[in-house]
């Protein structure tokens, strides 16, 4: 019989965790000593194996000697085999069956779609609680077979598998609490409902980067399908209606929502997006990763009321009346222009005359004198200019610095300037 092509799990394990490559560690998981004997004679008699093994991108294509795996991996609880060349569930099963304490298994980016998973092989995964199958392109039939044999599975990752639909199972899997199914081709909310039927105890559902266009389900149905859902991510979905956002209130235990990058919010400013979302989701305590404080919620709800107060009645959302009941009808906020004044109307006193003119405050003293030259019939070189603010306590101030801008004097409407000729 010809030896398998590629590298074995045990070969890579021995290379990576040999004393030369992985220094001996003290404490829990410090290393495994296997006495020399015929069954391990090709191997070193000591490997420094932690309880978490990372063997990603190592070219592994088959298991290797099972008795050696059992001897060295009896204490291992987490195993990362992502980005290898495992294309046979039977070879994966040989590895997993000999790691009795295994709780976390990452098989991402292995071509496992090339083989069929039988119930016997799937049985070796029975103790796994967290399973990552991203970019494996595994069929729903394979997923169902695994689920039937994993009674303790709590977290499942099925991202990047090109799913355009969900295939339902006649069996409910109540142990699953978290499902990541991002970066697929799901569009219909009816498929998401199938997830609710399969996983009725789901706490966290991550649907990011699926082009889900609408939440096409009644609120009663949503509460029934996802009674325990606490967190949902619809990041970069295709949602374009506020009605869809409001339907999220139907999930009775929902606390966290992620809704960045959806078409609905594109026309709004960053402030408007968050405040209009917060006001519509009264039970959500974390939005897009940030905690919603009580102060922010009140500010958002008041913003919401003022935002819609002048909309036609038929365009006002139902939430508006709920908030009117809570806060009453609010007055519009006073508009305060905080831009600096760029012109001022001032009085020019000269030769017992008074002339009111408008002056630009970005002018320098020298430029202002040029403006006054025709009015007061004095050359700029023969002109003394004094400034008297409206409530100046010390009388007029001579403006001696020709490059100083008028706004630096804080010139206001109604202030006075006095022009006198220089005494020769």
C-alpha positions as CSV (number, residue, x, y, z in Angstrom):
1,X,0.0,0.0,0.0
2,X,1.4,3.4,-1.0
3,X,1.9,5.9,1.8
4,X,-0.5,8.9,1.7
5,X,0.6,12.1,-0.1
6,X,1.4,15.2,1.9
7,X,2.3,15.5,5.6
8,X,0.7,13.8,8.6
9,X,-0.7,15.4,11.7
10,X,1.8,13.6,13.8
11,X,4.7,14.6,11.6
12,X,3.8,18.3,11.9
13,X,3.1,17.9,15.6
14,X,6.6,16.5,16.3
15,X,8.3,19.1,14.2
16,X,6.5,22.1,15.7
17,X,6.5,21.1,19.3
18,X,10.0,19.5,19.6
19,X,12.2,20.8,22.4
20,X,14.3,22.6,19.8
21,X,11.4,24.5,18.3
22,X,9.1,24.9,21.4
23,X,11.0,25.4,24.7
24,X,9.9,23.3,27.7
25,X,7.4,25.1,29.8
26,X,6.6,24.7,33.5
27,X,3.1,24.6,35.0
28,X,-0.2,23.3,33.6
29,X,0.2,21.8,30.2
30,X,3.9,22.1,30.5
31,X,4.7,19.0,28.4
32,X,4.1,15.4,27.9
33,X,6.7,12.7,28.5
34,X,6.3,9.4,26.6
35,X,8.8,6.7,27.6
36,X,10.7,5.2,24.7
37,X,9.2,2.1,23.3
38,X,8.6,0.3,20.1
39,X,5.3,2.1,19.4
40,X,7.0,5.5,19.5
41,X,10.6,4.6,18.5
42,X,10.5,6.9,15.4
43,X,9.7,9.9,17.6
44,X,11.6,11.9,20.2
45,X,10.8,10.8,23.7
46,X,9.6,14.2,24.8
47,X,7.4,16.9,23.3
48,X,6.4,20.1,24.9
49,X,2.7,20.1,24.1
50,X,0.4,22.8,25.5
51,X,-3.3,22.1,25.8
52,X,-4.0,24.5,22.9
53,X,-2.4,23.3,19.6
54,X,-2.1,25.6,16.6
55,X,-1.2,23.7,13.4
56,X,-2.7,25.9,10.8
57,X,-1.2,26.2,7.3
58,X,1.1,23.3,7.7
59,X,0.2,21.1,4.7
60,X,-1.5,18.4,6.8
61,X,-3.4,16.0,4.6
62,X,-3.8,12.9,6.8
63,X,-3.7,11.8,10.5
64,X,-0.7,9.5,10.9
65,X,-0.3,6.9,13.6
66,X,-3.4,6.9,15.8
67,X,-1.7,5.4,18.9
68,X,0.9,8.2,18.8
69,X,-1.9,10.8,18.6
70,X,-3.5,9.2,21.6
71,X,-0.3,9.1,23.5
72,X,0.6,12.8,23.0
73,X,-2.8,14.5,22.8
74,X,-4.9,13.1,25.7
75,X,-4.8,16.5,27.5
76,X,-5.4,18.8,24.4
77,X,-8.6,20.9,24.6
78,X,-8.3,23.2,21.6
79,X,-7.0,22.3,18.1
80,X,-6.6,24.6,15.1
81,X,-6.2,22.7,11.8
82,X,-7.2,25.6,9.5
83,X,-5.7,26.2,6.1
84,X,-4.4,22.6,5.6
85,X,-5.1,20.0,2.9
86,X,-7.5,17.7,4.8
87,X,-10.0,16.5,2.2
88,X,-11.3,13.4,4.1
89,X,-13.6,13.4,7.1
90,X,-12.2,9.9,7.9
91,X,-8.7,11.4,8.4
92,X,-10.1,14.2,10.6
93,X,-12.0,11.6,12.6
94,X,-8.9,9.6,13.2
95,X,-7.3,12.8,14.8
96,X,-10.3,13.9,16.8
97,X,-11.1,10.4,18.1
98,X,-7.8,10.3,19.8
99,X,-8.1,13.7,21.5
100,X,-10.6,12.9,24.2
101,X,-10.6,16.3,25.9
102,X,-11.2,18.3,22.7
103,X,-13.7,21.1,23.0
104,X,-12.7,23.5,20.3
105,X,-11.9,22.5,16.7
106,X,-11.1,24.8,13.8
107,X,-11.2,23.1,10.3
108,X,-11.5,26.3,8.3
109,X,-10.2,26.4,4.7
110,X,-9.8,22.6,4.3
111,X,-11.4,21.0,1.2
112,X,-13.7,18.8,3.2
113,X,-16.5,19.3,0.6
114,X,-14.7,16.5,-1.4
115,X,-15.8,13.7,1.0
116,X,-19.0,12.4,2.5
117,X,-19.3,12.4,6.3
118,X,-20.9,9.3,7.8
119,X,-22.6,9.0,11.2
120,X,-19.8,6.8,12.5
121,X,-17.1,9.4,11.7
122,X,-19.2,12.2,13.0
123,X,-19.5,10.3,16.3
124,X,-15.9,11.0,17.1
125,X,-16.7,14.7,17.4
126,X,-19.2,14.2,20.2
127,X,-17.4,16.2,22.9
128,X,-16.7,19.3,20.8
129,X,-18.4,22.5,22.0
130,X,-17.1,25.0,19.5
131,X,-16.7,24.0,15.8
132,X,-15.3,26.3,13.0
133,X,-16.1,25.2,9.4
134,X,-15.5,28.5,7.6
135,X,-14.6,28.3,3.9
136,X,-14.9,24.5,3.9
137,X,-17.9,24.6,1.4
138,X,-19.5,21.7,3.4
139,X,-23.0,20.8,2.4
140,X,-26.0,21.2,4.7
141,X,-26.3,17.4,4.8
142,X,-22.8,17.3,6.3
143,X,-23.8,20.1,8.8
144,X,-26.9,18.1,9.9
145,X,-24.9,14.9,10.3
146,X,-22.4,16.7,12.6
147,X,-25.2,18.3,14.6
148,X,-26.9,15.0,15.3
149,X,-23.6,13.7,16.8
150,X,-22.6,16.8,18.8
151,X,-25.0,17.0,21.7
152,X,-22.9,19.6,23.5
153,X,-22.2,22.0,20.6
154,X,-22.6,25.6,21.7
155,X,-20.9,27.6,19.0
156,X,-20.9,27.0,15.2
157,X,-19.1,29.0,12.5
158,X,-20.3,28.5,8.9
159,X,-18.9,31.6,7.1
160,X,-17.7,31.9,3.5
161,X,-19.4,28.6,2.4
162,X,-21.4,30.1,-0.5
163,X,-24.8,29.2,1.0
164,X,-27.6,30.8,-0.9
165,X,-30.3,29.0,1.1
166,X,-30.7,27.2,4.4
167,X,-31.7,23.5,4.4
168,X,-33.9,22.8,7.4
169,X,-33.6,19.8,9.6
170,X,-36.5,17.9,11.2
171,X,-34.5,17.8,14.4
172,X,-34.0,20.8,16.8
173,X,-30.6,21.4,18.2
174,X,-31.1,23.1,21.5
175,X,-27.5,23.2,22.7
176,X,-26.4,25.8,20.1
177,X,-26.1,29.3,21.5
178,X,-24.0,31.1,18.9
179,X,-24.1,30.9,15.1
180,X,-21.8,32.8,12.8
181,X,-23.0,32.5,9.2
182,X,-21.4,35.6,7.6
183,X,-20.2,36.3,4.1
184,X,-22.6,33.9,2.4
185,X,-25.2,34.6,-0.3
186,X,-28.4,34.6,1.8
187,X,-31.1,37.0,0.7
188,X,-34.5,35.7,2.0
189,X,-35.7,36.2,5.5
190,X,-37.5,32.9,5.2
191,X,-34.1,31.2,5.3
192,X,-33.3,33.0,8.5
193,X,-36.5,31.6,9.9
194,X,-35.2,28.1,9.3
195,X,-32.3,28.9,11.6
196,X,-34.8,29.8,14.3
197,X,-36.5,26.5,13.9
198,X,-33.3,24.5,14.0
199,X,-31.7,26.4,16.9
200,X,-34.5,27.6,19.2
201,X,-32.1,28.4,22.1
202,X,-29.8,30.7,20.0
203,X,-28.4,33.7,21.9
204,X,-26.2,35.2,19.2
205,X,-26.8,35.3,15.5
206,X,-24.2,36.9,13.2
207,X,-25.5,37.4,9.6
208,X,-23.1,40.1,8.5
209,X,-22.3,40.5,4.8
210,X,-25.4,38.7,3.6
211,X,-27.6,40.6,1.2
212,X,-30.8,40.2,3.3
213,X,-33.2,42.7,1.8
214,X,-36.1,42.8,4.3
215,X,-37.3,41.2,7.5
216,X,-40.4,39.7,5.9
217,X,-42.1,38.2,8.9
218,X,-44.8,39.2,11.4
219,X,-43.7,40.4,14.9
220,X,-45.6,37.5,16.5
221,X,-43.7,35.0,14.3
222,X,-40.3,36.6,15.1
223,X,-40.9,36.4,18.8
224,X,-41.8,32.7,18.5
225,X,-38.9,31.7,16.3
226,X,-36.2,33.5,18.3
227,X,-37.4,33.5,21.9
228,X,-33.9,33.6,23.4
229,X,-32.0,35.8,20.9
230,X,-29.9,38.5,22.7
231,X,-27.6,39.7,19.9
232,X,-28.0,40.0,16.2
233,X,-25.6,41.4,13.5
234,X,-27.1,42.6,10.2
235,X,-23.9,44.5,9.3
236,X,-23.7,45.2,5.6
237,X,-27.1,43.6,4.8
238,X,-29.5,45.0,2.3
239,X,-32.0,46.5,4.7
240,X,-33.5,49.7,3.4
241,X,-36.7,50.3,5.5
242,X,-37.2,51.7,9.0
243,X,-40.0,49.2,9.4
244,X,-37.5,46.4,9.3
245,X,-35.5,48.0,12.1
246,X,-38.6,48.4,14.2
247,X,-39.4,44.7,13.7
248,X,-36.3,43.9,15.7
249,X,-38.2,45.0,18.8
250,X,-40.2,41.7,18.4
251,X,-37.3,39.6,19.7
252,X,-38.2,39.5,23.4
253,X,-34.7,39.3,24.8
254,X,-32.7,41.3,22.3
255,X,-30.1,43.6,23.8
256,X,-27.4,44.1,21.2
257,X,-27.7,45.0,17.5
258,X,-25.1,45.7,14.7
259,X,-26.5,47.6,11.7
260,X,-23.5,49.4,10.1
261,X,-23.2,49.7,6.4
262,X,-26.9,49.1,5.4
263,X,-28.5,51.1,2.5
264,X,-31.2,52.6,4.8
265,X,-28.7,54.8,6.7
266,X,-26.7,56.1,3.8
267,X,-28.6,59.4,3.4
268,X,-28.3,60.4,7.1
269,X,-25.4,62.0,9.0
270,X,-23.5,60.0,11.5
271,X,-25.4,61.7,14.4
272,X,-28.8,61.1,12.7
273,X,-28.0,57.4,12.1
274,X,-27.3,56.6,15.7
275,X,-29.9,58.7,17.3
276,X,-32.7,57.6,15.0
277,X,-31.7,53.9,15.6
278,X,-31.5,54.3,19.4
279,X,-34.9,56.0,19.5
280,X,-36.5,53.1,17.6
281,X,-34.9,50.3,19.6
282,X,-35.9,51.0,23.2
283,X,-34.7,47.7,24.6
284,X,-31.3,47.6,22.9
285,X,-28.5,48.4,25.3
286,X,-25.6,48.1,22.9
287,X,-25.7,49.4,19.3
288,X,-22.9,48.8,16.8
289,X,-20.5,47.9,19.6
290,X,-21.2,50.9,21.8
291,X,-23.2,50.9,25.0
292,X,-26.4,53.0,25.0
293,X,-26.5,55.0,28.2
294,X,-29.7,56.3,29.7
295,X,-28.5,59.9,28.9
296,X,-27.9,59.0,25.3
297,X,-31.3,57.3,25.0
298,X,-33.1,60.4,26.3
299,X,-31.2,62.7,24.0
300,X,-31.9,60.3,21.0
301,X,-35.6,60.1,21.8
302,X,-35.9,63.9,22.1
303,X,-34.0,64.3,18.8
304,X,-36.4,61.8,17.2
305,X,-39.4,63.8,18.3
306,X,-38.0,67.1,16.9
307,X,-36.8,65.3,13.7
308,X,-40.3,64.1,12.8
309,X,-42.4,67.0,14.3
310,X,-42.9,68.7,11.0
311,X,-43.4,65.6,8.8
312,X,-46.8,64.9,7.2
313,X,-49.0,62.8,9.5
314,X,-48.9,59.8,7.2
315,X,-45.1,59.8,7.3
316,X,-44.7,59.9,11.0
317,X,-43.6,56.6,12.5
318,X,-45.7,54.9,15.2
319,X,-42.8,55.4,17.7
320,X,-43.4,59.1,17.5
321,X,-46.7,58.9,19.4
322,X,-45.2,56.6,22.0
323,X,-42.5,59.2,22.7
324,X,-45.0,62.1,22.7
325,X,-46.8,60.2,25.5
326,X,-43.5,59.9,27.3
327,X,-42.1,63.5,26.9
328,X,-45.1,65.6,25.6
329,X,-44.8,67.8,22.5
330,X,-41.4,69.5,22.4
331,X,-40.6,72.9,21.2
332,X,-38.1,73.2,18.3
333,X,-34.5,74.0,19.5
334,X,-33.6,77.7,19.2
335,X,-31.2,78.2,16.3
336,X,-28.0,79.9,17.6
337,X,-25.5,81.1,15.0
338,X,-22.0,80.6,16.6
339,X,-20.1,81.7,13.6
340,X,-17.8,84.7,14.3
341,X,-19.1,88.1,13.2
342,X,-17.5,89.2,10.0
343,X,-19.0,92.7,9.7
344,X,-20.0,95.4,12.1
345,X,-22.0,98.7,11.9
346,X,-19.9,101.4,13.7
347,X,-20.0,105.1,14.3
348,X,-17.1,107.3,13.0
349,X,-16.7,110.6,14.9
350,X,-14.6,113.4,13.2
351,X,-14.8,117.2,13.2
352,X,-18.0,117.1,15.3
353,X,-19.7,114.9,12.8
354,X,-20.9,111.3,13.2
355,X,-21.2,108.9,10.3
356,X,-22.4,105.3,10.6
357,X,-20.6,102.8,8.3
358,X,-20.3,99.1,7.8
359,X,-16.8,97.7,8.2
360,X,-15.3,94.2,7.5
361,X,-13.7,92.9,10.7
362,X,-10.9,91.0,8.8
363,X,-9.4,94.3,7.8
364,X,-6.2,95.5,9.4
365,X,-6.0,98.9,11.1
366,X,-4.0,100.2,8.0
367,X,-6.7,99.0,5.6
368,X,-9.4,100.5,7.8
369,X,-7.6,103.9,7.7
370,X,-7.6,103.7,3.9
371,X,-11.3,103.2,4.0
372,X,-11.8,106.3,6.2
373,X,-9.4,108.5,4.1
374,X,-12.1,109.8,1.8
375,X,-14.7,110.2,4.5
376,X,-12.6,112.2,6.9
377,X,-10.5,114.0,4.2
378,X,-7.2,113.0,5.9
379,X,-4.2,111.1,4.6
380,X,-3.4,107.9,6.4
381,X,-0.1,109.3,7.5
382,X,-1.8,112.3,9.0
383,X,-4.5,110.3,10.8
384,X,-4.9,109.2,14.5
385,X,-7.5,106.6,15.1
386,X,-9.1,105.7,18.5
387,X,-11.5,102.9,19.3
388,X,-14.2,103.0,22.0
389,X,-16.0,99.8,22.8
390,X,-19.7,99.9,23.7
391,X,-18.9,99.4,27.5
392,X,-15.2,100.3,27.6
393,X,-14.3,101.3,31.2
394,X,-11.1,103.2,30.4
395,X,-12.1,105.4,27.5
396,X,-10.9,105.3,23.9
397,X,-7.8,103.2,22.9
398,X,-5.5,104.5,20.2
399,X,-5.0,102.0,17.4
400,X,-1.3,102.2,16.9
401,X,-0.6,98.8,15.3
402,X,-1.2,99.0,11.6
403,X,-1.1,95.2,10.9
404,X,-3.5,94.3,13.7
405,X,-6.9,93.0,12.5
406,X,-10.1,94.7,13.7
407,X,-11.7,91.5,14.9
408,X,-8.9,91.2,17.5
409,X,-10.3,94.3,19.2
410,X,-13.7,92.4,19.5
411,X,-15.5,95.1,17.5
412,X,-19.3,95.0,17.9
413,X,-22.2,96.7,16.3
414,X,-22.6,100.2,17.7
415,X,-19.0,100.7,18.8
416,X,-17.3,104.1,18.1
417,X,-14.2,105.2,16.3
418,X,-12.7,108.7,16.7
419,X,-10.5,110.2,14.0
420,X,-8.2,113.2,14.7
421,X,-5.4,114.8,12.7
422,X,-1.9,114.5,13.9
423,X,-0.5,117.6,15.6
424,X,2.5,119.0,13.6
